[in-house]
Amino acid sequence: MGRMNGYTKLTGLLGHPVAHSISPLMHNEAFKITNKNYVYLCFDAKEEELEQKVEALKQLGARGWNCTMPDKIRMYELCDFLSPAAELIGAVNTVVNEEGKLYGYNTDGVGYMMSVQEAGFQIIGKKMTLIGAGGAAMAILVQAALDGVKEVSLFCRHGKSWNHAQEMTQRLNKETNCKVRLFDLANKELLKKEISESAILTNATNVGMAPNEDQSIIEDPTMFHAQLVVSDVIYNPRETKLMKLAKEAGCPTFNGLYMLLYQGAEAFRLWTGTDMPVAHIKEKYFREKE
Ligand code: NAP
C-alpha cells in the first residue's frame, strides 16, 4: 500500500473465501509504486451477505471493489450502471463507486485478451475454439466477440450451463459481428474439425486445476495442429496436462496467470485512472517458475 492518512481511498475484494487472494498484494504494491493514496483489503462475503456489505462500503465511501465467486452475479444486480461487457456477461467483478452510484465492469475477459497479446499472439479477425460455459468462459466469449475475434466455436457439456450458453450465443450473434456457434463437447469429431480451423484453443473449464492435475479436457493429442495456440485459464498448476499434451504436439501454450494479472490491472486503471506498473508486479508476484 502507499502512504496512508486521512485521505486514503478504500478498495478491496468481496467474496468467499478471499483471504488466500493475491489481489491485496498486487494492488497495494501497485499503489505504493505509483504513489497512490489507496488501500486494498479483503472482506469475506457470502452471497447472502453481499447486499449488506456493499451498502456498508458505500456508506464508508469506498472507491471501489472487486468481487470473486460466488458474488459476481449478485453484484451485477446491485449496480446502477453496467459496462457493455458486464451487461452481456451478466456478472460484475469490478465496481467503481462514483459518489454513491455503482458502475459495474467485468475485467476477466479484458484480462484474458491482454494475456493473449502478452503471450505474443494476435487473434483479432481469427477463429477461436473455447471450451466451458461458466463465469470465465462467458467473460472470454463476450470480450473476444466485442474485440473483433471473427468466430468462436463454443463447446460445453449438456449440463446446467447449456441453456445459458445457448442464450449467450444467440445474443452475441445478434449484437456483435462475431459468429458464435455452440456445440456439445461430447461430439469429438466436431471438436477436432473446429479446432483444425482455429488459431487458438482455450480451456475455460476447471478441468486440470489442482488437485486434479492428472485431468485434461482434451486427452487425444491428434486434436491439436502445429499452427494452433493452446491456452488455459488455469494457473495452478502453471503447466496443466492440456498444455503439456499440446506442447508435445508442437503447439505454443500459455496459462491463466497473466489473465489474473491483467484483470487486476484493468480494475486498477478504473479506480485510479493510472496504469498499473505491470512489469514490476509481474516480476514481484507473477513469476512463471514458482
Ligand atoms: P464455473 O463458473 O464453475 O464454470 C466451470 C465450467 O467448467 C462450467 O462450464 C462447467 O460445466 C465446466 N466443467 C467442469 N467440469 C467439467 C468437465 N468434467 N467436463 C466439461 N466441462 C466441465 O467456474 P469459472 O469461474 O468459470 O472458473 C473456471 C476456471 O477458470 C477455474 O479453474 C478458475 O480458477 C479459472 N479462472 C481463472 C481466472 C484467471 O484470471 N486466470 C479467472 C476466472 C476463473 P457445467 O456448467 O456443465 O458444470
Residues whose N, C-alpha, C, O or C-beta is under 5 A from the ligand:
A	BS01	NAP	G132 A133 G134 G135 A136 A137 R157 G159 K160 S161 A204 T205 N206 V207 M209 V233 I234 G256 L257 M259 L260
